[in-house]
Amino acid sequence: MALQDLSTTQRQFLRRSAHALKPTIQIGKNGITPQLIAGVGLELDAHELIKVKFMEFREEKRELAEDLATQLAADLVALIGNTAILYRQQRDPEKRKISLPW
């Protein structure tokens, strides 16, 4: 379950913000492993907004992206091609990099 429900405006803002980002995590033949989940969690803690590229499992990418977001208490902002955009607000207000529009 995501921490918050994103509005359409917030989702569009995050999609625009993620446009210039390069995928920081790639999901290959091993799929979603505990190590991958830990790595994605660290990336979300550091950046709040990341891209995850599916090199394999392209038919199941929607389900895998939703599962990954659920396990990390993150929001699946969008799935564009084989790339998922994930967002999780930084828990520490002083370390937040993204200010969502209302």
C-alpha positions, 0 to 999 in steps of 0.5 A: 500500500502506498503512503499516499494517493497521488492526484493527477496533478501530482502524478503529471508533475512527477512524470515531468520531473522524471523525464530527464532521469536515467534508470538507476535500477535494471531488472534482469533475468533474476527478477525481483530479489531481496537484494534488488528490493534493498537497492531500490529502497536505498535509491528511493531514500536518496532520490525520492524519484527514480526510474526502474528499467525492465530488461526482462519480464516485459510481459509482466512489467505492470504486475512486477512494478506494482508489486515492487512499489507495494513492497517498498511503500512507494507510488508507481507514478507511471509505466512508460515502455519498459521503464517504471517511475517510482516515487517515495517521499523522504521521511525526513522533512529536511532531506526532501528534494521534491515538493509536490503541488497540491 
